[in-house]
Amino acid sequence: MTLLRKCLAFGVVLAVLLGLLASVGGYYWATHPLALPSATIDVTIQPRSTVRGVAAQLNRGGVPVEPEPFVLMTRLLGLQSHLKSGNYEFRTGITPYAVLQKLALGDVDESVVTIIEGWTFKRMRAEFDASPALRHDTAGMDDAQLLAAIGASDSPTTSAEGLFFPDTYLFDKGTSDVNVYRRAYKLMQQRLTAAWAARAAGLPYQTPYEALTVASLIEKETGKASDRPLVSAVFANRLRIGMPLQTDPAVIYGLGERYDGHLSKRDLQQDTPYNTYTRRGLPPTPISLPGVASLQAALNPAPTSALYFVSRGDGSSIFSDTLGAHNRAVDKYIRGQE
């Protein structure tokens, strides 16, 4: 059944809703105008949202659809896989059914693509490539060609890794992906420049790009906000004394497609430019797209002499100044030995 025919089946669905949704007034609910807090409301629906997620985003944005009836109506119409992401404008007088129809038809003011902190550039590019609202002018380009296309003449490298800021980007349908890549690149440059200007004294980094690389390591090592400056301090302390960083996410990045989800002893011994066990110093490029918190942590490490850390298994880490203390922490939190 085509989308148009599904929408034309509204009368039949409403009859079903009248019986199935008697508790909320069925027909009355679907056709009764929603009480918007203002004459027009803008709501952004994120990519890959479930129907319940869409309902939640509508409510958070000021469009008060009742979640259960909305989900049921969407499923009865068979539209659950047709709801499209983007920035929508809703006006006074709109009904729940009209909201659903607008979402299913993709009647957006702007389309949207969201890039998540910690993604690799490869993952970001896949997200852009999958957007039907973008014009894919960078198709077939390698990193260097893409950077040239967006005018990134100030880039210190031909690798695109780490150079784009993870955020939600709105754009008109048919916009060239070059335009959105350029915006994400410039935004990362702005964020990095601001963080570099506010950096602590005495850091072992000569350039903002080195700091960006450290921020990408921090982004992958922890998602706990309070641990980021501590992880940053460990990396800075190790670099100052020439100690290998020994950070697993960098090793995993270097393995690429060879990584099977389990990091073995053999993997740690296999030399690549990103193996921070076999090579000292920073990896040659960032390994992910870091957010603001990791950028700030990289350039403002905590005042600690810690050289080691290990995960507690709950998302946080325990930090140690000495190898003996670290080994005891490993026994407790990794090996399960007290």
Buried (B, 14 or more C-beta within 10 A) or exposed (E): EEBEEBBEBBEEBBEBBBEBBEEBBBBEBBBEEBEBEEEEBBBBBBBEBEBEBBBBBBBEBBBEBBBEBBBBBBEBBBBBEBBBBBBBBBEEEBBBBBBBBBBBBBEBEBBBBBBBBBBBBEEBBEBBEEBEBBBBBBEEBEBBEBBBBBEBEEBEBBBBBBBBBBBBBBBEBEBBBBBBBBBBBBBBBEBBEEBBEEBEEEBBBEEBBBBBBBBBBBBBBBBBEEBBBBBBBBBBBBBEEEBBBBBBBBBBBBBEEEBEEEBEEEBBEBEBEBBBBBBEEBBBBBBBBBBBBBBBBBBBBBEBEBBBBBBBEEEBBBBBEEEEBBBBBBEBBEEEEE
